[in-house]
Amino acid sequence: MSSSPPSDPLPQPASWGADYPPGIAPRSEARRFAAARAALKVQKAAVAEFERRHGPIPRKVKVISPPSASTFMRKYVAHNRPVIIRGAAEHWPARAKWDLDYLDDAIGKRKINVNVMPYSAGSGTIVGGHHVDPKLVTMRVTDLISLLHSEADSAKSKSKSKAKAQKKSKRKTAKASKIKAQKNRKKSAKASKTNGHANSALPDKYYVSSNENNFTKQFPELKGDVDMRGFGFFPAAIDSVNLWMGGEGCFSPLHNDYMDNLYLVVRGQKSFRLYSPLSSIFLYEARFRKAFFDKSPDGEWFIDEVAPIKHQNWIAVDPLSPDYARHPLFKYAAPIDVTLEEGDMLFLPTHWYHQVSQSVDAEGKCIALNYWFKHDVPYDYVDLFNATESAAQAILGERFLYDGPSSSSSDTAAASSSTDSATDSLDSETTFDPLHDI
């Protein structure tokens, strides 16, 4: 990709803005500008050093057949480069055995931890200035399976009704169809209004998504169905193994992890939206109050803040529905979209940002495993990530530490004043390359 960097990717000192969220003392404009300039210089040097040793930061993810251990380590792990290994788990007994009847027979009576949340919420959703975790419940596997069966039957029924309605509508005149479509759109818009992310008209989401070695601890009966010894092409020791299981609509919001990840799909399909570590400048990591979803006795979802008050650093942007007025620099982030089919594995290096959604199989389920592992991360990769984080803090300023609701509208506007003006020079450069030009 040919590109020329903008002459000045930073706003001039006079445009940083004078007001800030409550309790945050601003630096002088000149000092902030100088700090951002210095941080960008260090970051560009770190990028250059990393790419000199490891090649360009990838803009796409390769799909390969299972490699040898030396090839995998030399070409991908050593360079912190994501890759999809097609059919890596195709030989697992789980691929053939893990239907709902088998799981019910094998582990149906076992009690497990399940995350529950409103239909359109993910684990770690940002709502109203809060980082909101799911409601954690303990239930038998057989009860979870019943819920998945019910959800699948409901989806099939809706699909048949929709097909029948479409066939009927074809026999109507164009004018009548247009009138009906308009009515349906109004009805759908009315039904989709929600309180925050919750919609009581839609089913709750039940998602086995613990990130604390849950497969090893809670599903010992299933160990023989997967390759718990690691993979023939990967010699490093596995740190922990987690099982992910749920129906349509379950997803994980954008985040990154501090360990390397081998992510395998057993049933269904997983879609990943990836951003390289260099994208952190555009992702608006911020500090939110911690909260969790809970449900009233009459079945209404609400958000309960953690007491005493605790905070969580998280990505403020929703990649599927970005607010460019609030997060203008996000348009320069460079996403990489990949899809894992059944039996595929994604190697996801540490610090790569990812948002994960899923599609279900014919039984209405999606099942995946992930293996956390550690290796000696190259020093220049650590330098690259740290320098980019420092540049993000310098460019975004106080916004890096705060993205919650302010006490007044002027506070809210002030929280993003520095980033609004930061796009002035970027917008004039249509060939701006976020991976290299900043």
N, C-alpha and C positions, 0 to 999 in steps of 0.2 A: 504494500500500500504506500503510494507516494504521498507525502504530506510535508507541510512546512509549519513549524511551530508558530503560534501567535507571537507578535512582537512583545506583548506583555500580558501573561496569563493572570496577573494579579491586579486588583483594583488599585487606583492611586490612593495615597493616604487620606486625602480629603473625603473619600467616598466610603470609608469604613463605617460611618454612622456613630452617633454620640450616645445613644441610649442602649441599655442592656437589661436583661432579666433581673429581677430583684435579688439582691445579695451577691451580685457578681461585680467586682471592681474592674473596669476596663483599663487596658494599657493605653498609653498615648498612641495616637495614630501612626506617628513616625516609627515608634518602636515596634508596633505590630507589623507594619509593612516590612521593616528590616528583618524581623524574625521570620516572616513567611518567605522572604527572598532567600535568606540563608538556609532555611529548611529545604526549600526546593532545590537549591544547589547541591546539598548533601544527598538528597533523594536521587537526583539525576546521576550523580557519580555512582551511587549504589546500583542503580539500574544498569549503567554501563559496565560496571565490574561484573555483575551477575551475568549479563548477556555475553560478555567476552568469554566467560568460562563455560556457560551452559547453553548458549544459543538464545534466540529471541523468545520472549514470553509468548506462549502459544495463543493463537486466536481461534483454534479449533481443537477438538479432541480426536485423536486417532482411534480407529477400531482395528484390533489385531486378534489373531488366534493365540491360544495359550503359548507363551514364550518359554524359553529356558530361564533358569534362575539368573544366570549371568546377564542375559539380554534384558530381563526385566529390571534388574538392579542398575545396570550400566546406562540404559537408555531412558528410564523413567524415574525410578526412585531416587537415583543420585542427582537428578536434575529437577526434582520436585515437579514433574510434568504429568498431568492427569492422562489416563488412557482407559479405554473400554476394552476388556478382554471377552470376546464373543464366545459363549458356551463354556465359560470357566467352571460352572457348577452343573453342567449338563449330566455329568456322571453320578451326581448325588442321588441316593435312593429317595431323598425328599422330593425330588422333581416329579417322580411318579406317584409317590405315596400320599403327599400332603393335601388330600381333599378334606372337606369338613367332616365327613363320616369317620375317616381314619383318625383325625385329630380328636374327635369326640370320644372314640373308643380308647385311644392311647392316653389322653390327659384330661378327659372331660371333667373329672371330679376334682382336679387340682385347682386351688385358688391362686389367682394371679393378680398383679396390680395392673389396672387399666386406666388410662387417661380419658376423661369425658369432657366434652366441650360443645358449645353451640355449633350448629351445622357448618357455618362458614368461617369458624375460627381455627387457628392452628396452635401448636404448642409454642407459646412465647409470642402471642399476638400483641401488637401495640394498640391500645384503645385508650383514648382520652388522656394521654400523658402517662399511662401505666404500662408496664410490661406484665402481661397477664398470663399466668400458667394455667393449665387445665385443672379440673377437679379430679383428684385421685381417688379411685374406688377399688375395693377388693371384690372380685367376683369369680365364680367358677367358670372354667373354660367352656363348659356346655352351655351356660347362659349367654356368653359372648357369641357362641356359634348360633344360637337361636336368634339373636339380634341380627347377625349377618344374613341368616336365611330370610328373615322377615323383610329386611331391607332389599335383598335381591328380588324377592317375590313382588314387592311393591314397585320396584323399578321396571320389572318385566310387564306388570299390569299397566303402568303408565305408558310404556313403550307401545303396547298393543292398542291402547286407547288413542294414542297420538296417531298411529298408523291408520286406524279406522277413521279418525276425524279428517285426516289428510285425504283419504280416498273419497270420503263423502263431499269434501269441499271442492273437489275437482269437477263434480257434477253441477255445481252452482255457477251462476253467471259471474263474470268478472266483477261486476258492480257489487253483487251480494257478498262475494268473497272479500272485497276490499272493506266493506262496512264491518263484516265480522272480524277481520284482522284488527281493525282500529279498536273495536270493543275489547278484543282479547288483550291488546297491548295495554289499554287503560287498566283492565282488571289485573294483569300481571304486575304492572307498576305499583298498583295499590297493595297487592299481596306481598311484594318484596320489601316494603318499608320495614326497617328493623330498628331496634334499640341497641346502638353500638354495633356489635357483630352478631347479635343473637336474633333469631327469627323463630318464634314459637310454632310457626306453621310448618317448619322443616324438622326432620328427625335429628336427634342428638348424634354426635359422632363419638364412637367408642374406638379407642386406638391404643393398642399395645405398643408403647413407644418409650419405655424406660431406657435410660442410657447408662445403666450401672451394672453391666454384665448380667442382664436378666436371663439370657438364654442358658447360661451355665447354672445360674442359681434356681430358676423357676421351671425350667423345662428339661430336667435331666433325662427323662424318658426318650427325648428326641435326638440325643447326641449321636446315636448310631446312624441317623439318617443323613448326617452331613459330615464333611471332612474337618473334624476338629483338630487335626494335626497341622493345619496350615495347608499350603499349596505346594505342589512339586516345583513350581517356578519361583517360589518365594521362600527363602531360608530363614527370615527373621522370626523371632518369637512373637506370638500373639499376646496382647495384653488383656483383652476382654472381648466377649462376643454378645451381641444384642439381637433380639428378634423384634421385628416390626410387623404388626398385623392389624388390618382394619378394612373398612369398606370404602365406597366411593366418597370423595370429598375430604379425606384425611390428608393433611399436608404439614410440612415444617417450614416456618418462615425463614427469611434470609438470615444467615449467620455463618460464622466460621468456627473451626475447631482447632485445638492445639495438639492434635495427634494425627498421624496418617491413618487413612481409612480404606478398607476394602469392603465395598458395598455390593451385595449379590441379591438378585431377584429370583425367588423360587416360584412364586405364582403371581400373575398379574403383570403390571408394567409400572415402571418408575420414570418420571421425567425430572431432570435436574436443570436448573438455570444456574450457571456458574459465572463467577467473576474472579479474576485473578487478584492476588494481594495488592497489586498496584491500584485497583479500583477503590480502595478504602478512602481515597481523597474525595470521591464522589458519592459515598454511601451514607454520609451523615450519621456516623455512630454517635450516640448521645446517651445521656443518663436519665433513666426512668425510675419512677417509684414501682416497687414490686407489688403485685396483687395476684389474685387467683379467681377463676370462675367458681361460682357456687350456685346452688339452686334452692329456691324457696319451697316450702311444703306444697304449694299449689302449682309447682312446676315451672315457675318463671326464673330465667337466668338473671344473675346480677354479678357485679364485680366487687370483691371484698379486698380492701387494701391490707397488706401485711402489717401487723403491729408487733413491736415498734417499727417505725418506718425504716425500710431497707431500700437500697437502690440497685439497679442492674444496668450495665452498659449494653446497648443493643442497637441494631440498625434501625434508623428511623424511617427509611424509605420502604414502601411496599412496591416491589418491582412489577407486580401485576396491575397495580392501579396507582402510579406515582402522582404525587402532587407537585408539579413543576413550579408552581408559584411559591411553595414552601421549600422545595428542594431543587433549585434550578440547575445545579451542577450534575445532577443524576443523569441528565441526558447525555453526558459524556462517558458514562460507564459503558463498558463493552461486554455484553452478556454472551455466553456460549451455551446454547441449548443442546442437551443430549438426552437420549431415551434409552433405557435399559429394558430389553425383552427378557422373558423367562430364561434363566440359565446364564445371563450376562453378569459381568462384574465390572465395577468402576473403581479404579485406583484414584482416590481423591487425596492429594497431598495436604499436609498441614497448612493452615492459614488461607486456603482457597474458600471463598464465600460461596454458599450454595443455598438455593431454595428448592424444596422437593415436593412434588405432587405425585399422585398415583392414579392408575386406572385398574379396574378389577377384572378378574376372570369370569367365566360363566357362572360360578357359584357366588359372585358378589364379594370376593375377597382379594386382597393383595398381601403377600407375605414376602418379607425380605430379611436378610441377615447382614449385619455389618461387623467387621473385625477391626478393632483398634490395635495398632501396633506402633512401635517406636523404632526409629533408626537415627543415626547421627546426622542431623540436618546440617548441610554445608554452612560454614560461617557466613558466606556471602549472601545466602538466602535469608539468614537471620538479620543481617545488616540491611538487606533490601526491605524486609517487612518493617523493621524498626524505623528506618528512615522515612518510609511512606506514612507510617502512623504519625510520626513527628510532623511531617509536612501537612497532613490532614488537620492536626491540631492547630498548626500555625495559620493555615488558610481559613479554616472555619472559626477559629478563635473560641470565644465562649460558647458558641453553638455546639462545639464538640462535647461540651459537658452538660448541655441542657436542651431538651426538646419538649418539655411538658407544657401544660397550659399555664399561662401567665395570669397575673392578677388583673391585668387590663389589656385592652386591644393594642395599646401602644407598646406594651411589653412584648407581646407576641410579634409585632412587626419588628421591634428592635432585635429580637433573637435571631432573625434571619436577614438583617440589614446588610451584614458584611457579605453574605453569600449571594444576595440579589445583585449587588453591584459587581460581584466577581465575574458574572457572565457577560458583562458589557464587551470586553475585548474578545472573549471566547466566541460569542455569537458572530462576530465579524469574520471568523476564520473557519470556513466550512470544511476544511480538510484536517481539522484538529484531530490528532490521534491520542486518545487518553492513555494508551500504554507507554507512549514514548515522548510525547511532545510537551508535557507539562514539566 
